[in-house]
């Protein structure tokens, strides 16, 4: 039986089954879709496939329109991957066919579907652009057992980080101000714009107890870094995590990650998803030290009118120039202009 696809009305909740919800991730749930709509006003389109009486697939798309970065439909806006889940190849292809048609109706430049089926080839009309991977580390009840799986050099760096006098706090809206300062400053140092504090506040309000901020301090109590971590069932995902440049040589990044691993091991979670990185980047090198399973992400594109891939990442030479300039801009300019720019890089 051929699946039938329809678009859910805005006021109707998406009826994810447990299996579809876990496969689609937190970025496909109404809480995330609603958060993005509330912050940036982007329209969401939630496509549901039914095969007979059964829900056989869901696809949550967000319509982004930006004067610099274009007009496109995308899953997992401001996340790594997800928002697309299906029980069969027939349901998958029916959802993708409707997504392409929706892109035509909205006159978008392309449709980008991001998910985790690394070995799966796309159907006709879609192309894979394998530039990102995610890194999923298995957690055990005792974090000490994980430590033994790391290289001796990495274990040494973790121990050094623990002897530097760093401290960490986990919290929610009580840590909003410090988490925002840590993330905004570190992103500026890396040459990237960042969202406003309101972005993090609304995210925390919409996601509730599933979201935690983490803030790292040096021995004098000065801000050293921050992160945003989101749990769904037995998985904790690193959405954002950065260390200020002055503390990287002291292994503050190792301290942050080890603190997160220890915390969620004790909470009984099974997987730490470290989030996406460009394949071959320094971020990937750092994440591979933690003995994760590297999963190349499926970033499928349906392009309109013979357009090329958008290349909205650091491998684009034009981005390298922009990064260099951004690092040199004063803080007030970055905080003012950053949210207007990054809202187009969903």
C-alpha positions in Angstrom: 0.0 0.0 0.0 1.4 3.4 -1.0 1.9 5.8 1.9 -0.3 9.0 1.9 1.4 12.2 2.9 -0.3 15.3 4.3 0.9 18.5 6.0 -0.2 18.9 9.6 -2.1 22.0 10.5 0.0 24.4 12.7 -2.3 23.9 15.8 -2.1 20.1 15.6 0.6 18.2 17.5 2.8 15.7 15.6 1.9 12.2 16.5 5.4 10.7 16.8 5.5 7.0 17.8 8.2 6.2 20.3 10.4 4.6 17.6 9.9 7.5 15.1 10.6 10.0 17.9 13.9 8.4 18.9 15.0 8.1 15.3 14.0 11.6 14.4 15.6 13.1 17.5 14.6 16.1 19.7 14.9 18.5 16.7 11.8 17.0 15.2 9.6 17.3 18.2 7.1 20.1 18.6 9.1 21.7 21.4 12.1 22.3 19.1 10.0 23.3 16.1 8.0 25.7 18.2 11.2 27.2 19.7 12.6 28.0 16.2 9.3 29.6 15.2 9.1 31.7 18.3 12.7 33.0 18.1 13.0 33.7 14.3 9.4 33.5 13.0 10.3 30.8 10.5 7.3 28.8 9.3 7.4 25.1 10.0 5.9 22.4 7.8 5.4 19.0 9.4 4.8 16.2 6.9 3.2 13.0 8.1 3.1 9.7 6.1 0.4 7.1 6.7 0.4 3.6 5.4 -3.1 2.3 6.0 -4.0 3.2 9.6 -0.4 3.4 10.8 1.9 6.5 11.0 4.9 5.4 8.9 7.0 8.6 8.7 7.4 12.2 9.7 9.4 15.0 8.2 9.7 18.4 10.0 10.9 21.2 7.7 11.6 24.8 8.4 11.3 27.5 5.8 14.3 29.9 6.1 14.4 33.1 4.1 17.5 35.3 4.5 18.9 38.1 2.4 22.4 36.7 2.4 22.1 32.9 2.8 19.0 32.4 0.7 15.6 30.8 0.6 15.5 27.1 1.6 13.7 24.3 3.5 15.7 22.4 6.0 15.3 19.8 8.8 17.0 20.2 12.2 17.3 24.0 12.1 20.2 25.1 14.3 20.8 21.5 15.2 23.1 18.8 13.7 20.6 16.3 12.2 17.2 14.8 12.7 13.6 15.8 12.1 13.2 13.0 9.6 12.0 9.5 10.5 10.4 6.6 8.6 9.4 3.0 9.0 9.9 2.0 5.4 11.7 3.0 2.2 8.2 3.7 0.7 7.4 6.1 3.5 10.8 7.8 3.1 10.4 8.3 -0.6 6.8 9.6 -0.3 7.9 12.2 2.3 10.8 13.3 0.1 8.6 13.6 -2.9 6.2 15.8 -1.0 9.1 17.8 0.3 10.4 18.5 -3.2 7.0 19.6 -4.3 6.7 21.9 -1.3 10.0 23.5 -2.2 8.7 24.2 -5.7 5.5 25.7 -4.3 7.5 28.0 -2.0 10.1 28.8 -4.7 13.0 27.7 -2.6 16.5 27.3 -3.9 16.8 23.9 -2.4 15.5 21.4 0.2 18.0 20.0 2.7 17.2 16.9 4.7 19.7 16.0 7.4 19.6 12.6 9.2 21.7 9.7 10.4 21.4 6.9 7.8 25.1 7.1 6.7 25.2 4.2 4.3 21.9 4.8 2.6 22.0 6.2 -1.0 19.5 9.0 -1.8 16.6 8.4 -4.2 16.5 10.0 -7.7 16.3 13.8 -7.5 18.4 14.0 -4.4 22.1 14.2 -3.8 24.2 13.4 -0.8 26.8 16.0 0.4 28.9 14.1 3.0 30.8 16.9 4.7 29.6 16.4 8.3 29.8 13.6 10.8 28.6 13.1 14.4 30.4 11.3 17.1 28.5 9.0 19.5 30.3 7.7 22.6 28.9 4.7 24.5 28.5 5.6 28.2 29.0 3.0 31.0 27.7 3.0 34.5 31.2 3.7 35.8 33.1 6.4 34.0 36.4 4.9 35.1 35.8 2.0 32.8 35.6 4.5 29.9 38.9 6.1 30.9 40.7 2.8 30.3 39.5 2.8 26.6 41.3 6.1 25.8 44.9 6.4 24.7 47.5 7.0 27.4 48.2 10.5 26.1 44.5 11.4 26.3 44.2 10.0 29.8 47.2 12.1 30.8 45.5 15.2 29.4 42.3 14.5 31.3 44.2 14.1 34.5 46.1 17.3 33.9 42.8 19.1 33.4 41.5 17.8 36.7 44.6 19.2 38.5 44.3 22.7 37.0 41.6 23.9 39.5 38.8 24.2 37.0 35.2 24.0 38.3 31.9 23.4 36.5 28.3 24.2 37.2 25.2 22.6 35.6 21.9 24.3 35.6 19.1 25.8 33.6 17.9 29.4 33.5 19.9 30.2 36.6 23.0 29.8 34.4 21.6 31.6 31.3 23.7 34.8 31.6 27.0 33.0 32.1 26.3 30.3 29.5 25.5 33.0 26.9 28.6 35.0 27.7 30.8 32.0 27.4 29.3 30.8 24.1 29.2 34.2 22.5 32.8 35.1 23.4 34.2 31.8 22.3 32.3 31.9 19.0 33.7 35.4 18.4 37.2 34.0 19.0 36.5 31.3 16.4 35.3 33.9 13.9 31.6 32.9 13.9 28.5 34.9 14.7 26.3 33.7 17.6 22.6 34.0 18.6 21.2 36.4 21.1 20.7 35.6 24.8 17.0 35.4 24.0 17.7 32.5 21.7 19.1 30.4 24.6 16.4 31.6 27.0 13.5 30.6 24.8 15.2 27.3 24.0 15.5 26.5 27.7 11.9 27.5 28.3 10.6 25.4 25.4 12.7 22.3 26.2 12.3 22.4 29.9 14.1 19.7 32.0 15.6 18.1 28.9 18.1 21.0 28.6 21.1 21.8 30.8 23.7 24.6 30.5 27.2 23.8 31.7 29.6 26.6 32.7 33.3 26.1 33.3 35.4 28.4 35.6 39.1 28.8 36.2 40.6 28.6 39.7 39.9 32.4 40.2 36.2 31.9 39.3 36.6 33.5 35.9 34.5 32.2 33.0 36.4 29.7 30.9 33.8 28.1 28.7 30.2 26.9 28.4 28.0 24.3 26.8 24.4 23.4 26.0 23.4 19.7 26.5 20.0 18.1 25.6 18.7 14.7 26.7 16.2 12.5 24.9 15.5 9.1 26.5 19.0 7.5 27.0 21.0 10.0 24.8 22.6 13.3 25.7 23.6 15.6 22.9 26.1 18.3 22.8 24.4 21.2 21.0 27.0 23.8 21.6 30.2 23.5 23.7 33.2 25.9 23.5 36.2 26.9 25.6 37.7 30.4 25.6 41.0 30.6 23.8 43.0 31.4 26.9 42.2 28.1 28.6 42.6 25.7 25.7 46.2 25.0 26.4 45.3 24.0 30.0 43.0 21.3 28.7 39.8 23.0 29.7 38.0 21.3 26.8 39.0 17.9 28.2 37.8 19.0 31.6 34.4 20.0 30.2 33.9 16.8 28.2 35.0 14.5 31.1 32.7 16.4 33.5 29.8 15.8 31.1 30.7 12.2 30.5 31.0 11.6 34.3 27.7 13.3 35.0 25.6 11.5 32.4 27.2 8.1 33.2 26.0 8.6 36.8 22.6 9.5 35.5 22.4 6.2 33.7 22.4 7.5 30.1 23.8 5.2 27.4 25.1 7.5 24.6 26.9 10.9 24.5 26.3 12.4 21.0 29.1 14.9 20.7 27.4 16.8 17.9 28.4 17.4 14.3 31.8 18.5 13.0 33.3 19.0 9.5 35.1 15.8 8.5 38.8 16.4 8.7 38.5 19.4 11.0 40.3 20.1 14.3 37.0 19.6 16.1 36.8 16.1 14.7 40.3 15.3 15.8 39.4 16.4 19.4 36.2 14.3 19.4 37.9 11.2 18.1 40.1 11.1 21.2 37.0 10.0 23.2 36.7 6.7 21.3 33.3 7.4 19.7 31.6 5.8 16.8 32.0 8.3 13.9 28.8 8.5 11.9 28.9 10.3 8.5 25.6 12.2 8.3 23.2 12.1 5.4 22.8 15.6 4.1 20.5 15.2 1.2 19.8 18.1 -1.2 17.1 18.6 -3.8 18.3 21.5 -5.9 16.1 23.7 -8.1 16.9 25.1 -11.5 20.4 23.6 -11.8 21.7 25.4 -8.7 24.8 24.2 -7.1 25.2 23.1 -3.5 25.1 26.0 -1.1 28.4 25.2 0.7 27.4 27.1 3.9 30.4 25.9 5.9 34.1 26.7 6.6 35.3 24.7 3.6 34.0 27.5 1.4 36.9 30.0 0.7 34.6 32.9 1.1 33.8 31.8 4.6 37.5 31.8 5.5 37.7 35.5 4.6 34.6 36.3 6.6 35.9 34.3 9.6 39.2 36.3 9.5 37.3 39.6 9.4 34.8 38.6 12.1 37.5 37.8 14.6 38.8 41.4 14.3 35.5 43.1 14.9 34.8 44.6 18.4 32.6 42.8 20.8 29.6 45.2 20.6 29.5 45.0 16.8 29.6 41.2 16.9 26.8 41.0 19.5 24.6 43.4 17.5 25.1 41.9 14.1 25.7 38.2 15.0 22.0 37.2 15.5 21.0 38.7 12.2 23.6 36.7 10.3 23.4 33.4 12.1 19.6 33.2 11.7 20.2 32.4 8.0 22.6 29.5 8.8 20.0 27.1 10.1 
